[in-house]
Amino acid sequence: MSVTLASTVTNSNNTTTSRLPSPAPIDHDDEMTAHRPPTSSLPCGLRPQKSISITLTGPSIFTVSATLLLSIHCLGSRLTECLVLVAPLVVLLRNDYENFLNLGPGGTPSTVYGYLQISWWRLWALRDPFTAPVVLSSSQIGGVLQKQGLPYRSGPRPIVAGIAPQRQLDQHGSRHSYLTLRRAMVKLGTRIPLRFGTERSCVEKHGLALFAKYALRTNCQGEIVHVHDSDLSMHMCLHPDDIKVVLSKGWGQRHPLARNGWVLRMPVSPNFVMIYAPRHEQELQIVYRIIEAAIWYTSEERVSLS
C-alpha cells in the first residue's frame, strides 16, 4: 500500500478544504442492533411513498354530483370549470409534498421552502441516471475499477426516489454491513489522521462522511463519501471511467443533478453518484473497492478499507 500526498488543494467547486474535527464516534446503540435479522419494513426515518388513489362510494358520488350542480347554479359554469381543473392539481401537489417529507431528513430542509427548492431543481434533473456521462473531467488520472474486474450486482436495481434527499426505497441492505462500513471509515481516519478524518457530511448534513484533508477534487470540503443511516445507501464522487463501470455492473446510479449545468450551476458535482446499500458481506467488500476508487479520485491516494 502506498500513500501519496499532493501539495496543492483544489476541487471541482473551487473551494478549499478545511481542518477536520476529531472522528465522529459510532453509536453503541447501533452496535447492539447490528446482528438483528433484516426486516421488510422501511428503515427509521423513511416512510412509504404514496400513490394517488381515489375511491368513490355511493354517498361520495352523490356528494360530488350535488356539489357540481350547486356550483354551476351559484357560481356559474366558467368558475366551476376552473374549480374542477384546480382540484386534481391540489391533490397532486399534496401527494408530492407528502412523498418529499416521507424521504426523511437530508440536504434540503423538510419544509415547504425545501419542497419549493426541490421542485425547482427537478426541472433540471437528469432524465436517464443509468447512462454514463460522455466527459465529466479534464483530469489526467484514470479510473481503477475497470482493471479490477468488478462483478455484476445480483438481482434487479432497487427503487430510488428523490433529489435531496435521494433515497433507496427497497433492498435496504444489512445493518451489520452498514456498521462495519462506519467502523472502517473511522478506522482509516484513526490510522492515517494527517490525511483522512470522519465527521458529519458536508453535503448531506446528516450521516457519517469520510473526508480527505488534502483533496485534489471534491464535492464539498474534501468529502469523499457519506453514508445514509436511513436507507443505508451512500453518495460519493468517482472518476468518469469508474462511473461507467458502476452503472454497467448495477452497483449504483447517477445523482439527478449530477450534470454540467449550461444555465445554472448544479448544487452537486457532475460526477456525484449513489451507491446502493450492501446487502451482505460479499457486497460490502465490493463497496469497499468502490469507496477506495472514490478516495483515489479525490486525493490520488491508494488506501485499503478492508
SULCOR-V405054 format. One record per helix or strand of 3 or more residues. SS is the DSSP state (2 for helix, 1 for strand). FROM is the first residue (numbers start at 1). LEN is the number of residues. Records with the same first field share a line. If there is no record, write none. Layout:
SS=FROM-LEN ; FROM-LEN
This chain:
2=28-5 ; 58-18 ; 77-26 ; 112-11 ; 145-4 ; 175-17 ; 240-10 ; 281-19
1=196-5 ; 208-5 ; 223-5 ; 234-4 ; 252-3 ; 272-4
